[in-house]
Amino acid sequence: MLAQLFVANMLTFGNGTVMAGILQQSLVERARVLTNDQLLYAFALARVTPGQANLYVASIGYMLFGLPGSVLSVLVIALPSYLMIPLLHSYEFLRGNQLVSNMTRGLGATAVGIGR
């Protein structure tokens, strides 16, 4: 389950709403470890409480594995953000490279296109 949460978070760039659909398919329909009502309950709980939109995975982790599952779920969701720090440091060395500059410009255009 933690691997599924990590992959879902990486694919959705941390967007909790989009991640709900991916988790519904993997945890409710395929793995059948949660019911649709449990997933919706966890999602609704996260929407009415302050914090990140994808923190409902803590509720899912708790439903499946108790407190350790909840803590591990939050760590898996937060980990990709911290993995970006070494990448950002490496980017400073490559910033002047034309290929890196073109890729960065393309990623920016893609992000704008996805957000529309």
C-alpha positions in Angstrom: 0.0 0.0 0.0 2.8 2.4 0.8 4.3 1.9 -2.6 0.9 2.7 -4.2 0.7 5.9 -2.2 4.2 6.9 -3.2 3.5 6.3 -6.9 0.1 8.0 -6.8 1.7 11.1 -5.1 4.5 11.2 -7.6 2.1 11.0 -10.6 -0.3 13.6 -9.3 2.3 16.1 -8.1 0.8 15.9 -4.6 -2.7 17.0 -5.7 -5.0 15.3 -3.2 -8.1 15.5 -5.3 -6.6 13.8 -8.3 -4.9 11.3 -6.1 -8.3 10.2 -4.8 -9.3 8.7 -8.1 -6.0 6.8 -8.4 -6.4 5.4 -4.9 -10.0 4.5 -5.5 -9.0 2.4 -8.4 -6.1 0.7 -6.7 -7.3 0.3 -3.1 -11.0 -0.1 -3.6 -11.5 -1.7 -7.0 -8.3 -3.7 -7.5 -6.9 -4.6 -4.0 -10.3 -4.4 -2.2 -8.7 -3.4 1.1 -11.0 -0.4 1.5 -14.7 0.2 0.7 -15.7 3.2 -1.3 -17.4 4.6 1.8 -14.2 4.4 3.8 -12.2 6.2 1.1 -14.8 8.9 0.8 -14.9 9.3 4.6 -11.1 9.8 4.7 -11.3 12.2 1.8 -14.2 14.2 3.3 -12.4 14.4 6.7 -9.3 15.8 5.0 -11.3 18.4 3.1 -12.9 19.9 6.3 -9.7 20.0 8.3 -6.8 22.4 7.7 -3.7 21.2 6.0 -2.6 19.7 2.7 -5.2 18.3 0.4 -3.5 14.9 0.3 -3.3 14.3 4.0 -6.3 12.0 3.9 -3.9 9.2 3.2 -3.1 9.4 7.0 -6.7 8.3 7.6 -6.4 5.5 5.0 -3.1 4.3 6.6 -4.8 4.4 10.0 -7.8 2.4 8.8 -5.5 -0.3 7.3 -2.6 -0.5 9.8 -3.4 1.7 12.8 -1.1 4.5 14.0 2.1 3.1 12.4 0.3 3.0 9.0 -0.8 6.6 9.5 2.7 7.8 10.3 4.2 5.9 7.4 1.6 7.2 5.0 2.3 10.8 5.8 6.1 10.1 5.4 5.5 8.6 2.0 3.5 11.6 0.9 6.1 14.1 2.2 9.2 12.2 0.9 9.0 13.4 -2.8 9.2 17.0 -1.7 12.4 16.4 0.2 13.8 14.4 -2.7 13.6 17.6 -4.8 16.2 19.4 -2.5 19.3 17.6 -3.8 17.9 17.9 -7.4 17.6 21.6 -7.0 21.2 21.8 -5.7 22.3 19.8 -8.8 20.3 22.1 -11.1 22.5 25.1 -10.1 25.5 23.4 -11.7 23.6 22.7 -14.9 21.6 25.9 -15.2 23.8 27.3 -18.1 23.5 24.1 -20.2 21.2 24.7 -23.3 19.6 21.3 -23.1 18.6 21.8 -19.4 17.3 25.3 -20.2 15.1 24.0 -23.0 13.8 21.2 -20.9 13.0 23.6 -18.0 11.1 25.8 -20.4 9.2 22.8 -21.8 8.3 21.7 -18.3 7.0 25.1 -17.5 4.9 25.2 -20.6 3.6 21.7 -19.8 2.7 22.7 -16.2 0.8 25.7 -17.5 -1.1 23.5 -20.0 -2.0 20.9 -17.4 -3.3 23.6 -15.0 -5.8 25.0 -17.5 
